[in-house]
Amino acid sequence: TSNYKLELLVALLKRKIHPTFHVGLLRPYVASDDQAFPDRSTPKPYDFGIDDKHEWFVDEILGHRHDAGGLEFEVRWSLGDTT
């Protein structure tokens, strides 16, 4: 066939992400070439500004936005509250 079916996480399937793609949409992975692009920076994971001693469990990320202060998330926590 000319389609690929990916094994997606249940959370992605619930968001109506379709797991089947035509081969024309897929491209092979090409590693970054540090010689050709020496100043290219690798994105760093977002720092939430909380030390590792404090952990909370997230049930769902409901939304996000960018503003002057940075990145904000609307989260439903395992205890049931939303912030």
C-alpha positions in Angstrom: 0.0 0.0 0.0 1.0 3.6 -0.1 0.0 4.4 3.5 1.8 4.0 6.8 -0.1 3.5 10.0 1.6 4.8 13.2 1.1 3.4 16.7 0.0 6.6 18.5 -0.6 7.2 22.2 -4.2 6.9 23.3 -4.1 10.6 24.3 -3.3 11.5 20.7 -6.1 9.3 19.3 -8.5 10.9 21.7 -7.5 14.3 20.2 -8.6 12.9 16.8 -5.0 12.6 15.5 -5.3 10.3 12.5 -2.7 7.5 12.7 -2.6 6.7 8.9 -0.4 8.8 6.5 0.3 8.7 2.8 3.9 7.9 2.0 4.2 11.3 0.3 3.8 13.1 3.6 6.7 11.2 5.3 10.4 12.1 5.1 13.5 10.4 6.3 15.2 11.7 9.4 18.3 13.7 8.7 20.6 14.5 11.6 21.7 18.0 12.2 25.1 18.8 10.5 27.2 20.8 13.0 29.9 21.4 10.4 27.5 23.0 7.9 25.5 24.8 10.6 27.9 25.5 13.5 25.7 28.2 15.2 22.5 26.3 15.2 21.2 25.9 18.7 19.4 22.9 20.0 16.1 23.7 21.7 16.3 23.2 25.4 13.5 21.7 27.5 11.2 24.3 29.1 12.3 25.2 32.6 9.2 25.4 34.8 11.2 27.1 37.6 10.4 24.5 40.3 13.0 22.4 42.0 12.7 18.6 41.6 11.7 18.0 45.2 8.2 19.2 44.5 6.1 16.9 42.3 2.5 17.1 41.2 0.7 14.8 38.9 -1.1 16.3 35.8 -4.2 14.7 34.6 -4.6 16.8 31.5 -3.1 19.9 29.9 -6.2 21.9 28.9 -4.5 24.7 27.0 -1.5 27.0 26.7 -0.6 30.5 25.7 2.5 32.7 25.2 2.6 36.1 26.8 5.3 38.6 27.9 6.1 36.6 31.0 6.7 33.4 29.0 4.6 30.3 28.5 1.5 29.5 30.5 -0.4 26.3 30.8 -4.0 25.6 31.9 -3.7 22.3 33.8 -6.1 19.8 35.4 -4.3 18.3 38.4 -4.7 14.8 39.8 -6.4 16.3 42.9 -9.2 17.7 40.7 -8.3 21.4 40.7 -7.6 23.4 37.6 -5.0 26.2 37.3 
